[in-house]
Amino acid sequence: MTQRIIECVPNFSEGRDMQVIKQITDEIQSVKGVRLLNVDPGEATNRTVVTFVGSPEDVVEAAFRGVRKAGQVIDMRNHHGAHPRMGATDVLPLIPVSGVTLEECAAMARHLAQRIAEELRIPCYCYEAAAYTPERKNLAVCRSGEYEAIEKKLADDKLAPDFGRRDIDDDIRRTGMICVGARDFLIAVNFNLNTTSTRRANAVAFDVREKGRPVREGNPITGKIIRDADGNPVMKPGTLKGVKAIGWYIDEYHIAQVSMNITDINATPLHKAFDEVSRCAQARGMRVTGTEIVGLTPKRTLIDAGKHYLKMQKRSTGMPEEDIINIAIKSMGLDDLKPFNPKEKVIEMMLEDNDSDKLVSKTVTQFVEETGRESAAPGGGTVSALMGSLGAALATMVANLSSHKAGWDDQWEIFSQWAERGQVCQRELLHLVDEDTEAFNKVMAAFSMPKTTDEEKALRNKAIQAATLYAAEVPLRTMQATLPVLDICQEMATNGNPNSVTDAGVGALAARSAIIGAGMNVKINAASLTDKSKAAELKQTADSIIAQATIKETEIIKIVNNKIQ
């Protein structure tokens, strides 16, 4: 299942007193589920940039607490620094990382701004994707005049904040105002060149950056810059949208680099930037030897890159994510200067819990032995989810083998699409392996609740019913996630690599067994529900899926047996 993750990068107007900064970051970290990634104080700017990630709900709550504490411990009347600023919390952007859209982050930012204004009485502007007007997409417009202009802006209908407008008072003088917004993830990346020439690296940077280079008369390097009627340089745009870039020399590595900020990773994904810098470097007699990602990156950056290079090779993209990420690392030379560890560079992988206790993390032997112990879990529902995932894995394997079969290159993309469908089923079913056991444990926990008083009995019965419903719904999800596996098995048995037809058959057997086994768990839990209408609905859905699976499996086994003979 795709994690829903956002990032927040608030800037607080304190960069010198580490005790103050720690009070703010402690508040942020007080929200369980939030991971603090970086705290970057600046003495000259008197400003600290904090980076944290987590689920949208957790990050928004942590941001609110950080703003609240900053308003308590930072007095803007005494603030001086080199960086533009307007409030104790100056800017607060929400950034989509995984499973969340920019539009959703914008809605969250507006709601957060309103909450800050109402509960903390700190006026807020909404900027970038959260802006209510086009001009306020620009942060500089919202922060114009900085802290010193607050009183004037509060009194002006056109300049007033989006939330929390009132006459200036001592509270506003202390906290200032905040710009709350939403923006896309920014990737900072350096491309390594086989040259020491900063001028050559800069030439490539000008080739690709959106701003481009000034147009000159005659000689493109030393000629006079052509200007428009307003006296501004006429620019020849570069080839990449949403990209800023310069060239520089790095003493540590003894090479020149194209240093780049990708501000729109949808318009210019990392692999597109790599390919274009490589093309422009080659045109100027150079070669890109590798890539250095500065800071962190969302997983999709590497997944999209890995799939891009697999497609260029006419290879199936229906591979495990670990393999796809490795293709991206090797294709773009992410390990050129130093080892590249995805668990230290990819946000979603940094957030992964220590899953050593999960069933799916055990060896096959450990899983089997754990199942065979006296404890009731893992049981039939868990094993059903595992069988479903194995059926999906076999179907995916046949699709990948067919995609790479010699002489079948004209069909690689079709089989690749089937393999991707198999990977989706496989990931969902592996997740359900542990969720089924978790559902059983919730039922046991509900039965263990106290039942001394009538109130306790009522709460216990309510918890038992809720846990029992959940215990019926989880195996139903296993059935629903497994049913598409049979479609893949049937396609692979019919049109896949004939040498692997029995693998498709075994996949079908595993899938049908998973569906029937999960169906049994749906029915036994549904039978304990007091809501008989819901129980009947669950049983009817389960029976329908079992009937479909039985028909599919019969057809697949017939195809397999015909091909064997």
C-alpha positions in Angstrom: 0.0 0.0 0.0 1.2 3.5 -0.8 2.2 5.5 2.3 0.6 8.9 2.6 3.5 11.1 3.5 4.1 14.9 3.4 7.1 17.0 4.4 7.1 20.3 6.2 9.9 22.8 6.2 9.1 25.7 8.5 11.6 28.6 8.9 11.7 30.0 12.5 13.2 33.5 13.2 15.8 32.3 15.6 19.2 30.9 14.6 21.5 31.7 17.6 19.9 30.5 20.8 19.9 26.7 20.6 17.8 26.4 23.7 15.0 28.3 22.0 15.3 26.2 18.9 15.3 23.0 20.9 12.0 24.0 22.6 10.4 24.3 19.2 11.8 21.1 17.8 10.8 19.2 21.0 7.2 20.3 20.4 7.4 19.1 16.8 8.7 15.7 17.9 6.1 15.4 20.6 3.7 14.2 17.8 4.1 10.4 17.5 4.7 9.4 13.9 6.6 12.5 12.9 10.3 12.1 11.9 12.6 15.1 12.4 15.0 15.0 9.5 17.1 18.1 9.8 17.6 21.3 11.9 19.7 23.9 10.2 20.3 27.1 12.2 22.0 30.2 10.7 23.7 32.7 12.9 24.0 35.5 10.3 20.4 35.1 9.2 19.2 34.5 12.7 16.9 31.8 11.2 16.5 28.0 11.5 15.2 25.8 8.8 13.5 22.6 10.2 12.6 19.6 8.1 10.2 16.9 9.3 8.0 14.3 7.6 5.1 11.9 8.4 1.5 11.3 7.7 -0.5 14.4 6.7 -2.5 14.4 9.9 0.7 14.1 12.1 2.7 16.6 10.2 -0.1 19.2 10.3 -0.4 18.8 14.1 3.3 18.9 14.6 3.5 22.1 12.5 0.8 23.7 14.6 2.6 22.8 17.8 5.8 24.2 16.4 4.1 27.5 15.5 2.5 27.7 18.9 5.9 27.2 20.7 7.7 29.6 18.4 5.1 32.3 19.2 5.8 31.8 22.9 9.6 31.8 22.9 10.5 34.2 20.0 9.8 37.9 20.4 9.9 39.6 16.9 10.3 43.0 18.5 13.9 42.0 19.3 14.7 40.1 16.1 17.5 41.2 13.7 19.0 39.0 10.9 20.2 39.1 7.3 17.2 37.1 5.9 13.8 38.6 5.1 11.3 37.8 7.8 7.8 38.6 8.9 7.1 36.4 11.9 8.4 34.1 14.6 7.4 31.3 12.3 8.1 33.0 9.0 7.2 30.5 6.3 5.6 27.1 6.6 5.2 25.1 3.4 3.6 21.6 3.2 5.1 19.4 0.5 3.7 16.2 -1.0 6.0 13.2 -0.8 4.0 10.1 -1.3 0.3 9.2 -1.8 -0.8 12.9 -1.5 -1.3 15.5 -4.2 -0.2 19.1 -4.2 -3.9 20.1 -4.3 -4.5 18.1 -1.1 -1.5 19.8 0.6 -2.8 23.2 -0.5 -6.2 22.4 1.2 -4.3 21.3 4.3 -2.3 24.5 4.3 -5.4 26.7 4.1 -7.0 24.8 7.0 -3.8 25.0 9.0 -3.6 28.8 8.4 -7.2 29.3 9.5 -6.5 27.2 12.7 -3.4 29.1 13.5 -5.2 32.4 13.1 -8.2 31.3 15.2 -6.6 29.3 18.0 -3.2 31.1 18.3 -4.4 34.6 17.1 -1.4 34.8 14.6 -2.4 36.3 11.2 -1.6 34.2 8.2 -1.1 34.6 4.5 -1.5 31.6 2.1 1.1 31.4 -0.6 2.2 29.3 -3.6 -0.2 26.4 -4.3 -2.4 27.5 -1.3 -2.7 31.1 -2.5 -6.2 32.5 -2.8 -5.1 35.0 -5.5 -2.5 34.7 -8.3 -0.2 37.4 -7.0 0.0 35.7 -3.6 1.5 32.6 -5.1 4.8 34.6 -4.9 6.2 34.5 -1.4 7.9 37.8 -1.8 4.5 39.5 -2.4 3.0 38.1 0.8 6.1 39.1 2.8 6.6 42.5 1.2 7.8 45.1 3.7 8.6 42.3 6.1 8.0 42.6 9.9 8.2 46.4 9.8 5.2 46.7 7.4 2.8 44.6 9.5 0.7 47.5 10.9 0.3 49.1 7.5 -0.7 45.8 5.9 -3.3 45.0 8.6 -5.0 48.3 7.9 -5.1 47.9 4.1 -7.9 45.8 2.5 -5.7 44.7 -0.4 -2.6 43.9 1.7 -4.3 42.3 4.7 -3.6 38.6 5.6 -6.0 35.8 4.5 -6.8 34.8 8.1 -6.6 36.6 11.4 -6.8 40.2 10.4 -7.4 42.6 13.3 -5.9 45.9 14.6 -2.3 45.5 15.6 -1.7 44.7 19.2 1.2 43.5 21.4 0.5 39.9 20.6 0.9 40.5 16.9 4.0 42.7 17.5 5.5 39.7 19.4 4.6 36.9 17.0 4.5 38.7 13.7 2.6 37.1 10.8 3.1 33.8 9.0 3.1 32.6 5.3 1.6 29.2 5.2 1.7 27.4 1.8 2.1 24.3 -0.3 4.7 23.5 -2.9 6.1 20.6 -4.8 9.2 18.7 -3.5 12.5 20.4 -4.5 15.3 18.1 -5.5 18.9 19.4 -5.1 21.2 17.5 -7.3 24.7 17.8 -8.8 25.8 16.1 -12.0 29.5 15.1 -12.1 31.5 16.0 -15.2 34.8 14.6 -16.5 36.3 18.1 -16.5 37.8 20.6 -14.1 36.5 23.6 -16.1 33.9 25.7 -14.3 33.3 27.6 -17.5 32.4 24.4 -19.4 30.1 23.2 -16.6 28.4 26.6 -16.5 27.8 26.4 -20.3 26.0 23.1 -19.8 24.0 24.7 -16.9 22.9 27.6 -19.1 21.9 25.1 -21.8 19.4 23.3 -19.6 18.2 25.8 -16.9 14.8 27.3 -17.6 16.1 30.8 -17.4 18.7 30.0 -20.0 21.4 32.5 -21.0 21.5 36.2 -22.3 21.4 36.6 -26.0 24.6 38.4 -27.3 25.6 40.2 -30.4 28.2 38.4 -32.5 30.3 36.2 -30.2 27.9 34.2 -27.9 30.3 34.4 -25.0 31.9 37.9 -25.2 29.5 39.7 -27.4 27.4 42.6 -26.1 24.2 41.5 -24.3 21.0 42.4 -26.2 18.4 44.2 -24.1 14.7 44.8 -24.4 12.9 48.2 -24.4 13.0 48.2 -20.6 16.7 47.5 -20.4 16.4 43.9 -19.3 18.6 41.2 -21.0 16.9 39.2 -23.7 17.2 35.6 -22.6 17.4 32.4 -24.7 15.5 29.8 -22.5 17.1 26.5 -21.6 15.6 23.1 -22.3 14.3 22.1 -18.9 11.2 23.5 -17.1 11.3 24.2 -13.4 15.1 24.0 -13.2 17.7 26.3 -11.8 21.4 25.5 -12.4 25.0 26.7 -12.3 28.4 25.2 -12.9 31.1 25.0 -10.2 34.3 23.2 -9.2 34.5 20.9 -6.2 37.9 20.8 -4.5 36.9 17.6 -2.6 36.3 15.6 -5.7 38.6 17.5 -8.1 35.8 17.8 -10.7 33.4 20.3 -12.0 29.6 19.8 -11.6 26.4 21.1 -12.9 24.6 22.0 -9.6 20.8 22.0 -10.0 17.6 22.7 -8.1 14.6 20.9 -9.7 11.6 22.9 -8.5 9.0 21.1 -10.6 9.7 17.4 -10.5 6.5 16.7 -12.5 7.7 18.7 -15.4 11.3 17.7 -15.1 11.8 14.3 -13.2 15.4 13.5 -12.2 16.0 11.1 -15.0 15.0 13.6 -17.6 17.4 16.1 -16.1 20.2 13.5 -16.1 19.6 12.6 -19.7 19.5 16.2 -20.9 22.6 17.2 -19.0 24.3 14.2 -20.4 23.2 15.2 -24.0 24.4 18.8 -23.6 27.7 17.7 -21.9 28.4 15.3 -24.8 27.7 18.1 -27.3 30.4 20.1 -25.6 32.9 17.2 -25.5 32.3 16.1 -21.9 30.6 13.2 -20.2 28.4 13.0 -17.1 30.1 10.4 -14.8 27.6 10.3 -12.1 24.9 12.1 -10.0 25.0 13.4 -6.4 21.6 13.9 -4.7 21.9 16.5 -2.0 19.7 15.8 0.9 16.7 13.5 0.5 14.4 12.4 -2.3 10.9 10.8 -2.6 10.9 7.2 -3.6 9.0 7.9 -6.8 12.0 9.9 -8.1 14.0 6.7 -8.2 11.1 4.4 -9.2 10.3 6.6 -12.1 13.9 6.7 -13.1 14.4 3.0 -12.8 11.3 2.3 -15.0 12.5 4.9 -17.5 15.8 3.1 -18.0 14.2 -0.4 -18.0 11.8 0.8 -20.8 14.8 2.1 -22.8 16.2 -1.4 -22.6 12.8 -2.9 -23.5 12.8 -4.7 -20.2 9.8 -5.4 -17.9 9.1 -2.8 -15.3 7.1 -5.3 -13.2 10.0 -5.9 -10.9 10.4 -5.5 -7.1 10.9 -1.9 -6.1 14.4 -2.8 -4.7 15.5 -3.9 -8.2 14.0 -0.9 -9.9 15.8 1.5 -7.5 19.1 -0.4 -8.1 18.6 0.2 -11.9 18.1 3.9 -11.2 21.3 4.0 -9.0 23.4 2.4 -11.7 21.9 4.2 -14.6 22.5 7.7 -13.2 25.7 6.8 -11.3 24.3 7.8 -7.9 27.1 5.8 -6.3 29.9 7.6 -8.4 31.4 9.6 -5.6 30.3 7.7 -2.5 28.1 4.7 -1.7 24.4 5.4 -2.2 22.2 3.9 0.5 18.5 4.3 -0.3 17.6 3.7 3.4 19.5 6.9 4.2 18.4 9.0 1.1 14.8 8.0 0.3 12.2 9.6 2.6 9.7 6.7 2.6 12.5 4.1 3.4 13.7 6.3 6.3 10.3 6.2 7.8 9.9 2.5 7.6 9.5 0.9 11.0 11.9 -1.7 12.2 9.9 -4.6 10.8 12.0 -7.5 12.1 8.9 -8.7 14.1 6.6 -8.7 11.1 5.7 -12.1 9.7 6.7 -11.1 6.2 10.2 -10.4 7.5 10.8 -13.9 8.7 12.5 -16.6 6.8 10.3 -19.3 5.2 11.4 -21.7 8.0 10.6 -19.2 10.7 7.2 -18.4 9.2 6.3 -22.1 9.0 7.5 -22.8 12.6 5.6 -19.8 13.9 2.4 -21.0 12.2 2.8 -24.4 13.7 3.1 -23.2 17.4 0.4 -23.4 19.9 -0.7 -19.8 19.5 -3.8 -19.2 17.3 -2.1 -16.6 15.2 -0.8 -16.6 12.5 -3.7 -18.8 11.3 -5.7 -19.6 8.2 -6.4 -16.0 7.2 -2.7 -15.1 7.3 -1.7 -18.2 5.4 -4.4 -17.4 2.8 -2.9 -13.9 2.2 0.6 -15.5 1.9 -0.8 -18.0 -0.7 -2.3 -15.2 -2.6 1.0 -13.3 -2.7 2.8 -16.4 -3.9 0.2 -16.9 -6.7 0.8 -13.2 -7.7 4.5 -13.8 -7.6 4.3 -16.8 -9.9 2.1 -15.0 -12.4 4.5 -12.0 -12.3 7.5 -14.3 -12.9 5.9 -15.7 -16.0 5.1 -12.2 -17.3 8.7 -11.1 -16.7 10.1 -14.2 -18.4 7.8 -13.7 -21.3 8.8 -10.0 -21.6 12.5 -11.0 -21.9 12.1 -14.1 -24.0 14.3 -14.1 -27.1 12.3 -13.4 -30.3 9.4 -11.8 -28.3 10.8 -8.3 -28.2 7.7 -6.9 -30.0 5.6 -8.0 -27.0 7.8 -6.9 -24.1 5.6 -3.9 -23.2 2.4 -6.0 -23.0 4.0 -8.5 -20.7 5.6 -5.7 -18.7 2.1 -4.2 -18.0 0.9 -7.6 -16.8 3.9 -7.9 -14.5 3.2 -4.5 -13.0 -0.3 -5.6 -12.3 1.1 -8.7 -10.5 3.5 -6.6 -8.4 0.5 -4.4 -7.2 -1.4 -7.6 -6.1 1.7 -9.0 -4.5 2.5 -5.9 -2.4 -1.1 -5.6 -1.2 -1.3 -9.3 -0.3 2.0 -9.2 1.6 0.7 -6.3 3.6 -2.4 -8.3 4.4 -0.3 -11.2 5.8 0.5 -9.1 8.9 -2.8 -7.2 8.9 -4.8 -10.5 9.2 -2.8 -11.4 12.3 -3.2 -7.9 13.6 -7.0 -8.2 13.2 -7.1 -11.4 15.2 -5.0 -9.8 18.0 -7.5 -6.9 18.1 -10.4 -9.4 18.7 -8.4 -11.0 21.5 -7.7 -7.6 23.0 -11.4 -6.7 23.0 -12.3 -9.9 24.8 -9.7 -9.1 27.4 -11.3 -5.8 28.3 -12.8 -5.5 31.8 -16.5 -6.4 32.3 -17.2 -5.6 35.9 -19.7 -2.8 35.5 -22.6 -2.4 33.0 -20.6 0.5 31.4 -17.5 -1.7 31.1 -19.6 -4.5 29.6 -21.2 -2.1 27.1 -17.8 -0.8 26.0 -16.4 -4.3 25.8 -19.3 -5.5 23.6 -18.9 -2.5 21.3 -15.1 -3.2 21.0 -15.7 -6.9 20.3 -18.2 -6.1 17.5 -15.9 -3.5 16.0 -12.9 -5.9 16.1 -14.9 -8.8 14.7 -16.1 -6.7 11.8 -12.5 -5.7 11.1 -11.5 -9.4 11.3 -14.1 -10.2 8.7 -13.2 -7.3 6.4 -9.4 -8.0 6.3 -9.8 -11.5 4.7 -12.4 -10.1 2.4 -9.7 -7.6 1.2 -7.5 -10.6 0.7 -10.1 -12.2 -1.5 -10.5 -9.0 -3.5 -6.8 -8.5 -3.9 -6.3 -12.1 -5.0 -9.1 -12.3 -7.6 -7.1 -10.2 -10.2 -4.2 -12.7 -9.9 -6.3 -15.3 -11.7 -6.7 -12.9 -14.6 -2.9 -12.6 -14.9 -2.5 -16.4 -14.5 -5.0 -17.0 -17.3 -3.3 -14.6 -19.6 0.1 -16.1 -18.9 -1.1 -19.6 -19.3 -2.7 -18.6 -22.7 -0.1 -16.3 -24.2 2.9 -16.4 -21.9 6.2 -18.2 -22.2 5.1 -21.8 -22.9 8.1 -23.1 -20.9 6.5 -21.6 -17.8 2.9 -22.6 -18.3 2.9 -24.9 -15.2 4.1 -21.9 -13.1 1.0 -20.0 -14.2 -1.1 -23.1 -13.3 0.4 -23.4 -9.8 -0.2 -19.6 -9.4 -3.8 -20.2 -10.2 -4.1 -23.0 -7.6 -2.5 -20.8 -5.0 -4.8 -17.9 -5.8 -8.0 -20.0 -5.7 -6.9 -21.6 -2.4 -6.2 -18.2 -1.0 -9.6 -17.0 -1.9 -11.4 -20.0 -0.5 -9.3 -19.9 2.7 -9.9 -16.2 3.2 -13.6 -16.7 2.5 -13.8 -19.2 5.4 -12.4 -16.5 7.7 -14.8 -13.9 6.4 -17.8 -16.2 7.2 -16.6 -17.4 10.6 -16.1 -13.8 11.8 -19.3 -12.6 10.1 -21.3 -15.2 12.0 -20.3 -13.5 15.3 -21.7 -10.1 14.3 -24.9 -8.9 15.9 -25.5 -6.8 12.8 -27.0 -9.6 10.7 -27.6 -7.4 7.7 -23.9 -6.6 7.5 -23.0 -10.3 8.1 -25.2 -11.4 5.2 -23.6 -8.8 3.0 -20.1 -10.0 3.8 -21.0 -13.6 3.2 -22.7 -12.8 -0.1 -19.7 -10.9 -1.3 -17.4 -13.7 -0.3 -19.5 -16.4 -2.0 -19.5 -14.3 -5.2 -15.7 -14.0 -5.3 -15.3 -17.8 -4.6 -17.7 -18.6 -7.5 -15.7 -16.4 -9.8 -12.4 -17.8 -8.7 -13.6 -21.4 -9.1 -14.6 -20.8 -12.7 -11.3 -19.0 -13.5 -9.2 -21.7 -11.9 -11.0 -24.5 -13.9 -10.4 -22.6 -17.1 -6.7 -22.0 -16.3 -6.0 -25.6 -15.4 -7.7 -26.8 -18.6 -5.4 -24.5 -20.6 -2.3 -25.7 -18.7 -3.1 -29.4 -19.1 -3.8 -28.9 -22.9 -0.4 -27.2 -23.3 1.4 -29.9 -21.3 -0.1 -32.6 -23.5 
